Amino acid sequence: MEQNNLLLLALKQIFELSAIPCNKYRFVSAELGFVRSMRGVLEISEQIFAFGQPYRLTEGRVLFMHAGCIRVRANLIELTLKPHQLIVASPGTILQVIEISKDCELEMFAFTNGLMEGWQKEVLLQTFLQGRLYVQLDLPEKEEKRIAAFFDLLWDIVHDKPFPRDMVRSLISALFHQINIYRMREISEESGRLTRQEEVFNRFLSLVNKYAIHERSVVFYADRLYLTPRYLSTLIKQTSDRTVMDWVNEAVVQEAKLLLRHSDKLVYQIADELNFPNASFFCKYFRRLTGKTPHEYRHGK
């Protein structure tokens, strides 16, 4: 398997499955996918998806929750998605679905970066396409109705023949502009509620998600946050009841699991990609943290 095919939950992968045609619950093309209900999600997930398994999103997702809840782990953080929420997750997000309630109901769409190529991009949309965005917004009734109108219109126009590419791009751009208005207001409100420790912890996690594959020392993260290693260690322990290295190791193991399960790379190649000195060191590290050797994990033992 080529490295480009490592990433799962890709539109290309779904589009090429003849068992997943378009119907009243879902629309799938090479550039955009849209599920109108939980039934549409389940019909697709049965073909390509396994609960509890981490996946990297090739394309980002915009998800609109209507009922029930979903427990996920997104970029190391366990979250609960609830009704009246809008969730935006960038391409490259590592996502693990833990549990979906039986009464869950949602809408969701995904689109390739290529769809928006050459289009004037709103600031938040640009951040999204660059793989640096996870947003989870609670929507008041008025805002929820407006987002619902965007979803209704998008669902309607994607079925036009021929595919109205520019209309779709305009609507996606307008939706992200609207989301950014809500997001900036929420950030302004939250800034008064977050403690200094919480702010540093959030910045620390962003750094871990970005650098953990290659940087595994407390000093590195402390320097990036302009803190002493001792102070950072104390702050992270007090805020999360976990150590700096607990978070770093979890990110590394998560990446290792993705490579072991979804690529044909040899163990020594994975060790090199994850910046380990040799395969033996990587194997001992992986086994210490997971209780399995890389070979055992790869083959589901």
DOLUMRO-886856 format. One record per residue (C-alpha): residue number from 1; residue in one letter; x, y, z. Coordinates in pm, 1 decimal. Example, Ala and Ser with C-alpha at 12.3 -4.5 7.8 and 13.67 -1.06 7.14 Angstrom:
# DOLUMRO-886856
<rec i="1" aa="a" X="1230.0" Y="-450.0" Z="780.0"/>
<rec i="2" aa="s" X="1367.0" Y="-106.0" Z="714.0"/>
This chain:
# DOLUMRO-886856
<rec i="1" aa="m" X="0.0" Y="0.0" Z="0.0"/>
<rec i="2" aa="e" X="140.5" Y="337.4" Z="-96.2"/>
<rec i="3" aa="q" X="184.5" Y="598.5" Z="170.1"/>
<rec i="4" aa="n" X="-91.1" Y="814.4" Z="16.4"/>
<rec i="5" aa="n" X="-334.1" Y="530.2" Z="78.5"/>
<rec i="6" aa="l" X="-248.4" Y="511.4" Z="447.0"/>
<rec i="7" aa="l" X="-519.9" Y="757.0" Z="539.0"/>
<rec i="8" aa="l" X="-862.9" Y="606.9" Z="583.2"/>
<rec i="9" aa="l" X="-1213.6" Y="750.6" Z="574.8"/>
<rec i="10" aa="a" X="-1140.4" Y="906.9" Z="236.4"/>
<rec i="11" aa="l" X="-1402.9" Y="1013.8" Z="-18.0"/>
<rec i="12" aa="k" X="-1211.1" Y="832.7" Z="-291.6"/>
<rec i="13" aa="q" X="-1234.0" Y="511.6" Z="-92.9"/>
<rec i="14" aa="i" X="-1609.6" Y="552.3" Z="-39.7"/>
<rec i="15" aa="f" X="-1677.8" Y="667.7" Z="-397.0"/>
<rec i="16" aa="e" X="-1508.8" Y="359.3" Z="-543.6"/>
<rec i="17" aa="l" X="-1726.1" Y="118.9" Z="-343.6"/>
<rec i="18" aa="s" X="-2006.6" Y="11.8" Z="-575.9"/>
<rec i="19" aa="a" X="-2197.4" Y="-109.5" Z="-268.4"/>
<rec i="20" aa="i" X="-2246.8" Y="253.8" Z="-160.2"/>
<rec i="21" aa="p" X="-2462.6" Y="424.2" Z="-426.3"/>
<rec i="22" aa="c" X="-2626.6" Y="762.1" Z="-380.0"/>
<rec i="23" aa="n" X="-2976.8" Y="750.7" Z="-234.8"/>
<rec i="24" aa="k" X="-3212.3" Y="964.9" Z="-26.1"/>
<rec i="25" aa="y" X="-2981.7" Y="928.2" Z="275.8"/>
<rec i="26" aa="r" X="-2645.6" Y="1000.6" Z="114.9"/>
<rec i="27" aa="f" X="-2467.5" Y="1163.0" Z="-176.4"/>
<rec i="28" aa="v" X="-2114.7" Y="1056.1" Z="-271.9"/>
<rec i="29" aa="s" X="-1895.4" Y="1196.6" Z="-548.4"/>
<rec i="30" aa="a" X="-1519.8" Y="1211.0" Z="-598.7"/>
<rec i="31" aa="e" X="-1506.7" Y="1559.7" Z="-443.8"/>
<rec i="32" aa="l" X="-1791.8" Y="1576.6" Z="-194.4"/>
<rec i="33" aa="g" X="-1981.0" Y="1338.8" Z="29.5"/>
<rec i="34" aa="f" X="-2298.4" Y="1417.9" Z="224.3"/>
<rec i="35" aa="v" X="-2500.7" Y="1200.6" Z="461.1"/>
<rec i="36" aa="r" X="-2846.6" Y="1326.3" Z="542.1"/>
<rec i="37" aa="s" X="-2922.7" Y="1096.2" Z="834.6"/>
<rec i="38" aa="m" X="-2767.1" Y="845.5" Z="1071.7"/>
<rec i="39" aa="r" X="-2890.4" Y="568.7" Z="843.7"/>
<rec i="40" aa="g" X="-2667.5" Y="705.0" Z="568.6"/>
<rec i="41" aa="v" X="-2370.5" Y="702.8" Z="806.3"/>
<rec i="42" aa="l" X="-2432.5" Y="345.4" Z="918.4"/>
<rec i="43" aa="e" X="-2474.9" Y="213.7" Z="563.8"/>
<rec i="44" aa="i" X="-2133.5" Y="353.9" Z="472.4"/>
<rec i="45" aa="s" X="-1958.3" Y="267.2" Z="798.3"/>
<rec i="46" aa="e" X="-2055.0" Y="-98.6" Z="769.5"/>
<rec i="47" aa="q" X="-1839.3" Y="-118.2" Z="456.6"/>
<rec i="48" aa="i" X="-1522.7" Y="59.6" Z="570.2"/>
<rec i="49" aa="f" X="-1530.0" Y="143.9" Z="939.1"/>
<rec i="50" aa="a" X="-1452.2" Y="-27.8" Z="1270.6"/>
<rec i="51" aa="f" X="-1541.8" Y="114.8" Z="1611.4"/>
<rec i="52" aa="g" X="-1250.3" Y="176.1" Z="1845.2"/>
<rec i="53" aa="q" X="-998.1" Y="190.5" Z="1561.8"/>
<rec i="54" aa="p" X="-821.3" Y="525.6" Z="1511.2"/>
<rec i="55" aa="y" X="-848.4" Y="671.7" Z="1161.5"/>
<rec i="56" aa="r" X="-693.9" Y="973.8" Z="999.3"/>
<rec i="57" aa="l" X="-938.6" Y="1182.6" Z="800.4"/>
<rec i="58" aa="t" X="-819.5" Y="1240.0" Z="445.5"/>
<rec i="59" aa="e" X="-1083.9" Y="1507.5" Z="408.8"/>
<rec i="60" aa="g" X="-1224.1" Y="1708.2" Z="695.5"/>
<rec i="61" aa="r" X="-1579.5" Y="1675.4" Z="821.4"/>
<rec i="62" aa="v" X="-1857.2" Y="1920.8" Z="905.6"/>
<rec i="63" aa="l" X="-2107.7" Y="1748.2" Z="1133.7"/>
<rec i="64" aa="f" X="-2443.8" Y="1878.9" Z="1255.9"/>
<rec i="65" aa="m" X="-2582.8" Y="1690.2" Z="1558.0"/>
<rec i="66" aa="h" X="-2961.7" Y="1664.8" Z="1594.2"/>
<rec i="67" aa="a" X="-3021.3" Y="1396.4" Z="1859.4"/>
<rec i="68" aa="g" X="-2841.1" Y="1142.9" Z="2076.7"/>
<rec i="69" aa="c" X="-2468.1" Y="1159.6" Z="2133.1"/>
<rec i="70" aa="i" X="-2136.5" Y="1027.0" Z="2002.4"/>
<rec i="71" aa="r" X="-1825.3" Y="967.3" Z="2211.5"/>
<rec i="72" aa="v" X="-1505.9" Y="1016.2" Z="2013.8"/>
<rec i="73" aa="r" X="-1137.8" Y="1071.2" Z="2065.7"/>
<rec i="74" aa="a" X="-1013.0" Y="1347.6" Z="1836.4"/>
<rec i="75" aa="n" X="-640.0" Y="1418.7" Z="1835.0"/>
<rec i="76" aa="l" X="-598.6" Y="1251.1" Z="2177.9"/>
<rec i="77" aa="i" X="-889.2" Y="1430.1" Z="2349.1"/>
<rec i="78" aa="e" X="-1204.5" Y="1237.3" Z="2441.5"/>
<rec i="79" aa="l" X="-1514.8" Y="1437.2" Z="2352.7"/>
<rec i="80" aa="t" X="-1890.3" Y="1391.3" Z="2355.3"/>
<rec i="81" aa="l" X="-2081.9" Y="1526.2" Z="2056.7"/>
<rec i="82" aa="k" X="-2430.6" Y="1636.3" Z="2160.2"/>
<rec i="83" aa="p" X="-2754.0" Y="1766.3" Z="2003.7"/>
<rec i="84" aa="h" X="-2755.7" Y="2126.5" Z="1877.2"/>
<rec i="85" aa="q" X="-2380.0" Y="2118.3" Z="1815.6"/>
<rec i="86" aa="l" X="-2181.7" Y="2185.1" Z="1500.2"/>
<rec i="87" aa="i" X="-1846.8" Y="2008.2" Z="1473.8"/>
<rec i="88" aa="v" X="-1575.0" Y="2094.3" Z="1222.6"/>
<rec i="89" aa="a" X="-1268.9" Y="1865.4" Z="1199.5"/>
<rec i="90" aa="s" X="-984.3" Y="1939.4" Z="958.2"/>
<rec i="91" aa="p" X="-822.3" Y="1699.3" Z="714.1"/>
<rec i="92" aa="g" X="-557.4" Y="1502.0" Z="902.3"/>
<rec i="93" aa="t" X="-758.8" Y="1480.6" Z="1224.4"/>
<rec i="94" aa="i" X="-700.7" Y="1147.2" Z="1396.1"/>
<rec i="95" aa="l" X="-1044.1" Y="1026.4" Z="1496.8"/>
<rec i="96" aa="q" X="-1153.3" Y="728.2" Z="1701.3"/>
<rec i="97" aa="v" X="-1526.1" Y="661.9" Z="1747.1"/>
<rec i="98" aa="i" X="-1588.4" Y="505.4" Z="2087.5"/>
<rec i="99" aa="e" X="-1966.0" Y="491.4" Z="2112.1"/>
<rec i="100" aa="i" X="-2277.4" Y="606.4" Z="1925.3"/>
<rec i="101" aa="s" X="-2609.4" Y="621.2" Z="2108.2"/>
<rec i="102" aa="k" X="-2902.1" Y="434.6" Z="1953.2"/>
<rec i="103" aa="d" X="-3104.4" Y="754.5" Z="1917.3"/>
<rec i="104" aa="c" X="-2825.0" Y="944.0" Z="1741.6"/>
<rec i="105" aa="e" X="-2930.5" Y="1157.7" Z="1446.6"/>
<rec i="106" aa="l" X="-2702.6" Y="1383.8" Z="1246.2"/>
<rec i="107" aa="e" X="-2605.3" Y="1532.0" Z="911.2"/>
<rec i="108" aa="m" X="-2248.8" Y="1545.2" Z="785.8"/>
<rec i="109" aa="f" X="-2054.7" Y="1640.1" Z="476.4"/>
<rec i="110" aa="a" X="-1693.3" Y="1616.5" Z="364.7"/>
<rec i="111" aa="f" X="-1513.3" Y="1768.7" Z="69.1"/>
<rec i="112" aa="t" X="-1168.2" Y="1741.3" Z="-82.7"/>
<rec i="113" aa="n" X="-915.5" Y="2023.3" Z="-74.4"/>
<rec i="114" aa="g" X="-921.4" Y="2001.7" Z="-453.4"/>
<rec i="115" aa="l" X="-1284.5" Y="2111.7" Z="-465.6"/>
<rec i="116" aa="m" X="-1186.7" Y="2451.0" Z="-323.5"/>
<rec i="117" aa="e" X="-870.4" Y="2491.8" Z="-533.5"/>
<rec i="118" aa="g" X="-855.8" Y="2829.1" Z="-706.4"/>
<rec i="119" aa="w" X="-1143.2" Y="2962.7" Z="-495.8"/>
<rec i="120" aa="q" X="-1121.7" Y="3267.9" Z="-271.7"/>
<rec i="121" aa="k" X="-1108.8" Y="3114.7" Z="75.6"/>
<rec i="122" aa="e" X="-1250.9" Y="3258.7" Z="395.4"/>
<rec i="123" aa="v" X="-996.5" Y="3268.4" Z="682.5"/>
<rec i="124" aa="l" X="-1148.8" Y="2980.3" Z="877.5"/>
<rec i="125" aa="l" X="-1182.7" Y="2770.7" Z="561.3"/>
<rec i="126" aa="q" X="-813.9" Y="2826.2" Z="485.9"/>
<rec i="127" aa="t" X="-723.9" Y="2711.6" Z="837.6"/>
<rec i="128" aa="f" X="-949.1" Y="2408.2" Z="791.6"/>
<rec i="129" aa="l" X="-786.5" Y="2305.9" Z="462.5"/>
<rec i="130" aa="q" X="-440.4" Y="2341.5" Z="615.5"/>
<rec i="131" aa="g" X="-529.7" Y="2075.6" Z="873.7"/>
<rec i="132" aa="r" X="-524.5" Y="2300.3" Z="1178.3"/>
<rec i="133" aa="l" X="-884.9" Y="2316.1" Z="1293.7"/>
<rec i="134" aa="y" X="-1118.6" Y="2139.4" Z="1533.4"/>
<rec i="135" aa="v" X="-1429.9" Y="2331.3" Z="1634.0"/>
<rec i="136" aa="q" X="-1721.7" Y="2215.0" Z="1848.0"/>
<rec i="137" aa="l" X="-1990.8" Y="2481.1" Z="1881.4"/>
<rec i="138" aa="d" X="-2310.9" Y="2484.0" Z="2085.9"/>
<rec i="139" aa="l" X="-2575.1" Y="2648.4" Z="1868.4"/>
<rec i="140" aa="p" X="-2855.5" Y="2863.4" Z="2011.6"/>
<rec i="141" aa="e" X="-3192.6" Y="2813.8" Z="1841.3"/>
<rec i="142" aa="k" X="-3158.1" Y="3101.3" Z="1593.2"/>
<rec i="143" aa="e" X="-2808.8" Y="2996.3" Z="1485.4"/>
<rec i="144" aa="e" X="-2913.6" Y="2631.6" Z="1464.5"/>
<rec i="145" aa="k" X="-3193.2" Y="2721.5" Z="1222.4"/>
<rec i="146" aa="r" X="-2950.6" Y="2916.0" Z="1005.6"/>
<rec i="147" aa="i" X="-2701.3" Y="2626.6" Z="991.8"/>
<rec i="148" aa="a" X="-2989.3" Y="2389.5" Z="911.6"/>
<rec i="149" aa="a" X="-3079.6" Y="2614.4" Z="617.1"/>
<rec i="150" aa="f" X="-2720.9" Y="2589.4" Z="485.8"/>
<rec i="151" aa="f" X="-2732.0" Y="2209.8" Z="508.4"/>
<rec i="152" aa="d" X="-3072.9" Y="2196.3" Z="337.7"/>
<rec i="153" aa="l" X="-2955.0" Y="2414.0" Z="50.7"/>
<rec i="154" aa="l" X="-2629.0" Y="2223.1" Z="5.3"/>
<rec i="155" aa="w" X="-2816.4" Y="1890.4" Z="-0.7"/>
<rec i="156" aa="d" X="-3051.6" Y="2031.4" Z="-262.9"/>
<rec i="157" aa="i" X="-2793.6" Y="2175.8" Z="-502.2"/>
<rec i="158" aa="v" X="-2545.5" Y="1883.9" Z="-500.8"/>
<rec i="159" aa="h" X="-2810.0" Y="1682.0" Z="-686.2"/>
<rec i="160" aa="d" X="-2826.0" Y="1925.6" Z="-979.8"/>
<rec i="161" aa="k" X="-2702.4" Y="1799.2" Z="-1317.7"/>
<rec i="162" aa="p" X="-2436.0" Y="1879.2" Z="-1413.4"/>
<rec i="163" aa="f" X="-2275.8" Y="1912.6" Z="-1070.3"/>
<rec i="164" aa="p" X="-2290.3" Y="2287.9" Z="-984.5"/>
<rec i="165" aa="r" X="-1929.8" Y="2314.6" Z="-867.0"/>
<rec i="166" aa="d" X="-1912.9" Y="2692.3" Z="-824.6"/>
<rec i="167" aa="m" X="-2244.8" Y="2706.1" Z="-638.8"/>
<rec i="168" aa="v" X="-2125.2" Y="2434.9" Z="-401.7"/>
<rec i="169" aa="r" X="-1797.4" Y="2616.3" Z="-343.0"/>
<rec i="170" aa="s" X="-1976.0" Y="2945.7" Z="-279.3"/>
<rec i="171" aa="l" X="-2207.7" Y="2785.4" Z="-26.2"/>
<rec i="172" aa="i" X="-1926.3" Y="2606.1" Z="157.6"/>
<rec i="173" aa="s" X="-1730.1" Y="2931.4" Z="176.5"/>
<rec i="174" aa="a" X="-2035.8" Y="3118.1" Z="307.6"/>
<rec i="175" aa="l" X="-2100.6" Y="2845.7" Z="565.3"/>
<rec i="176" aa="f" X="-1745.2" Y="2868.6" Z="696.7"/>
<rec i="177" aa="h" X="-1777.8" Y="3245.9" Z="717.8"/>
<rec i="178" aa="q" X="-2091.1" Y="3199.6" Z="929.3"/>
<rec i="179" aa="i" X="-1917.6" Y="2938.6" Z="1147.4"/>
<rec i="180" aa="n" X="-1628.2" Y="3177.7" Z="1203.7"/>
<rec i="181" aa="i" X="-1866.2" Y="3446.1" Z="1330.4"/>
<rec i="182" aa="y" X="-2007.6" Y="3201.3" Z="1586.5"/>
<rec i="183" aa="r" X="-1661.2" Y="3071.6" Z="1673.2"/>
<rec i="184" aa="m" X="-1507.1" Y="3413.4" Z="1736.1"/>
<rec i="185" aa="r" X="-1795.6" Y="3507.1" Z="1963.6"/>
<rec i="186" aa="e" X="-1754.5" Y="3183.5" Z="2160.4"/>
<rec i="187" aa="i" X="-1377.6" Y="3233.7" Z="2187.3"/>
<rec i="188" aa="s" X="-1437.6" Y="3583.6" Z="2323.0"/>
<rec i="189" aa="e" X="-1678.3" Y="3447.2" Z="2583.9"/>
<rec i="190" aa="e" X="-1450.8" Y="3156.2" Z="2678.0"/>
<rec i="191" aa="s" X="-1141.2" Y="3372.3" Z="2716.1"/>
<rec i="192" aa="g" X="-1289.6" Y="3514.4" Z="3032.4"/>
<rec i="193" aa="r" X="-1361.9" Y="3166.2" Z="3170.0"/>
<rec i="194" aa="l" X="-1041.0" Y="2978.5" Z="3092.1"/>
<rec i="195" aa="t" X="-774.7" Y="2978.6" Z="3359.7"/>
<rec i="196" aa="r" X="-410.6" Y="3034.9" Z="3276.2"/>
<rec i="197" aa="q" X="-348.2" Y="2662.8" Z="3332.6"/>
<rec i="198" aa="e" X="-622.9" Y="2563.1" Z="3089.6"/>
<rec i="199" aa="e" X="-488.8" Y="2798.1" Z="2823.0"/>
<rec i="200" aa="v" X="-137.5" Y="2653.2" Z="2853.4"/>
<rec i="201" aa="f" X="-274.4" Y="2297.9" Z="2853.2"/>
<rec i="202" aa="n" X="-467.5" Y="2360.7" Z="2530.3"/>
<rec i="203" aa="r" X="-158.4" Y="2507.9" Z="2365.1"/>
<rec i="204" aa="f" X="48.6" Y="2214.5" Z="2488.9"/>
<rec i="205" aa="l" X="-190.7" Y="1961.8" Z="2332.2"/>
<rec i="206" aa="s" X="-176.5" Y="2147.2" Z="2001.3"/>
<rec i="207" aa="l" X="201.4" Y="2118.9" Z="2008.7"/>
<rec i="208" aa="v" X="186.9" Y="1748.8" Z="2095.7"/>
<rec i="209" aa="n" X="-43.9" Y="1678.1" Z="1803.3"/>
<rec i="210" aa="k" X="192.0" Y="1864.8" Z="1572.8"/>
<rec i="211" aa="y" X="536.6" Y="1755.1" Z="1694.1"/>
<rec i="212" aa="a" X="514.2" Y="1434.5" Z="1901.5"/>
<rec i="213" aa="i" X="621.8" Y="1209.2" Z="1614.7"/>
<rec i="214" aa="h" X="964.0" Y="1373.2" Z="1612.8"/>
<rec i="215" aa="e" X="998.1" Y="1549.3" Z="1948.3"/>
<rec i="216" aa="r" X="971.1" Y="1349.9" Z="2270.3"/>
<rec i="217" aa="s" X="1126.1" Y="1558.1" Z="2544.5"/>
<rec i="218" aa="v" X="969.7" Y="1779.9" Z="2808.8"/>
<rec i="219" aa="v" X="1232.4" Y="2044.0" Z="2733.1"/>
<rec i="220" aa="f" X="1112.1" Y="2084.5" Z="2373.7"/>
<rec i="221" aa="y" X="751.9" Y="2160.3" Z="2474.8"/>
<rec i="222" aa="a" X="856.1" Y="2380.1" Z="2765.2"/>
<rec i="223" aa="d" X="1074.3" Y="2588.1" Z="2532.5"/>
<rec i="224" aa="r" X="790.4" Y="2628.6" Z="2284.1"/>
<rec i="225" aa="l" X="563.8" Y="2752.4" Z="2562.3"/>
<rec i="226" aa="y" X="832.3" Y="2974.6" Z="2719.1"/>
<rec i="227" aa="l" X="815.5" Y="2780.7" Z="3045.7"/>
<rec i="228" aa="t" X="1063.7" Y="2584.6" Z="3251.1"/>
<rec i="229" aa="p" X="1038.9" Y="2205.1" Z="3213.2"/>
<rec i="230" aa="r" X="960.2" Y="2171.1" Z="3582.3"/>
<rec i="231" aa="y" X="677.7" Y="2424.5" Z="3571.7"/>
<rec i="232" aa="l" X="527.3" Y="2269.3" Z="3258.3"/>
<rec i="233" aa="s" X="540.2" Y="1921.5" Z="3412.2"/>
<rec i="234" aa="t" X="364.4" Y="2042.9" Z="3726.0"/>
<rec i="235" aa="l" X="101.9" Y="2238.0" Z="3532.7"/>
<rec i="236" aa="i" X="13.6" Y="1948.7" Z="3298.6"/>
<rec i="237" aa="k" X="-8.6" Y="1705.7" Z="3589.8"/>
<rec i="238" aa="q" X="-236.2" Y="1937.6" Z="3787.0"/>
<rec i="239" aa="t" X="-459.0" Y="2013.1" Z="3487.4"/>
<rec i="240" aa="s" X="-498.7" Y="1665.1" Z="3338.7"/>
<rec i="241" aa="d" X="-377.5" Y="1422.1" Z="3606.6"/>
<rec i="242" aa="r" X="-133.8" Y="1293.3" Z="3345.2"/>
<rec i="243" aa="t" X="230.6" Y="1369.9" Z="3277.7"/>
<rec i="244" aa="v" X="375.8" Y="1548.4" Z="2977.0"/>
<rec i="245" aa="m" X="522.9" Y="1220.1" Z="2856.1"/>
<rec i="246" aa="d" X="190.7" Y="1038.9" Z="2898.7"/>
<rec i="247" aa="w" X="41.4" Y="1272.3" Z="2639.0"/>
<rec i="248" aa="v" X="342.7" Y="1255.3" Z="2409.5"/>
<rec i="249" aa="n" X="358.7" Y="875.8" Z="2426.1"/>
<rec i="250" aa="e" X="-12.0" Y="844.4" Z="2350.7"/>
<rec i="251" aa="a" X="29.3" Y="1054.9" Z="2036.9"/>
<rec i="252" aa="v" X="326.8" Y="846.9" Z="1921.2"/>
<rec i="253" aa="v" X="151.6" Y="515.3" Z="1985.6"/>
<rec i="254" aa="q" X="-158.4" Y="637.2" Z="1803.7"/>
<rec i="255" aa="e" X="49.8" Y="722.7" Z="1497.6"/>
<rec i="256" aa="a" X="233.4" Y="389.7" Z="1520.5"/>
<rec i="257" aa="k" X="-97.8" Y="202.2" Z="1527.9"/>
<rec i="258" aa="l" X="-215.6" Y="382.0" Z="1215.8"/>
<rec i="259" aa="l" X="103.9" Y="291.3" Z="1031.7"/>
<rec i="260" aa="l" X="98.2" Y="-70.7" Z="1148.7"/>
<rec i="261" aa="r" X="-264.3" Y="-132.7" Z="1055.2"/>
<rec i="262" aa="h" X="-295.7" Y="73.6" Z="740.8"/>
<rec i="263" aa="s" X="35.1" Y="55.1" Z="558.0"/>
<rec i="264" aa="d" X="263.4" Y="-219.4" Z="430.2"/>
<rec i="265" aa="k" X="570.6" Y="-51.6" Z="574.8"/>
<rec i="266" aa="l" X="812.7" Y="-277.6" Z="755.1"/>
<rec i="267" aa="v" X="865.6" Y="-225.6" Z="1126.6"/>
<rec i="268" aa="y" X="1210.3" Y="-75.3" Z="1074.5"/>
<rec i="269" aa="q" X="1060.6" Y="175.7" Z="827.1"/>
<rec i="270" aa="i" X="795.1" Y="275.8" Z="1078.6"/>
<rec i="271" aa="a" X="1060.4" Y="309.2" Z="1348.8"/>
<rec i="272" aa="d" X="1256.9" Y="540.7" Z="1121.9"/>
<rec i="273" aa="e" X="949.9" Y="746.6" Z="1030.3"/>
<rec i="274" aa="l" X="868.1" Y="793.1" Z="1399.3"/>
<rec i="275" aa="n" X="1223.6" Y="902.3" Z="1475.3"/>
<rec i="276" aa="f" X="1335.1" Y="599.1" Z="1678.2"/>
<rec i="277" aa="p" X="1705.8" Y="507.2" Z="1669.1"/>
<rec i="278" aa="n" X="1631.2" Y="152.0" Z="1552.2"/>
<rec i="279" aa="a" X="1355.1" Y="-107.5" Z="1517.7"/>
<rec i="280" aa="s" X="1449.2" Y="-284.0" Z="1841.0"/>
<rec i="281" aa="f" X="1406.0" Y="34.1" Z="2042.9"/>
<rec i="282" aa="f" X="1070.3" Y="100.3" Z="1877.4"/>
<rec i="283" aa="c" X="946.4" Y="-254.6" Z="1945.0"/>
<rec i="284" aa="k" X="1034.7" Y="-232.3" Z="2314.3"/>
<rec i="285" aa="y" X="871.7" Y="111.5" Z="2337.8"/>
<rec i="286" aa="f" X="551.8" Y="-6.1" Z="2166.7"/>
<rec i="287" aa="r" X="524.9" Y="-321.0" Z="2376.0"/>
<rec i="288" aa="r" X="582.4" Y="-131.6" Z="2701.1"/>
<rec i="289" aa="l" X="295.9" Y="105.6" Z="2624.2"/>
<rec i="290" aa="t" X="47.1" Y="-133.4" Z="2459.9"/>
<rec i="291" aa="g" X="131.2" Y="-476.8" Z="2596.5"/>
<rec i="292" aa="k" X="176.8" Y="-605.7" Z="2240.6"/>
<rec i="293" aa="t" X="461.0" Y="-621.1" Z="1993.9"/>
<rec i="294" aa="p" X="417.6" Y="-428.2" Z="1667.4"/>
<rec i="295" aa="h" X="379.3" Y="-763.2" Z="1488.9"/>
<rec i="296" aa="e" X="104.1" Y="-876.7" Z="1726.8"/>
<rec i="297" aa="y" X="-84.5" Y="-549.1" Z="1690.3"/>
<rec i="298" aa="r" X="-54.4" Y="-548.9" Z="1310.0"/>
<rec i="299" aa="h" X="-204.7" Y="-897.1" Z="1285.5"/>
<rec i="300" aa="g" X="-473.8" Y="-840.0" Z="1546.9"/>
<rec i="301" aa="k" X="-338.5" Y="-1081.3" Z="1806.3"/>
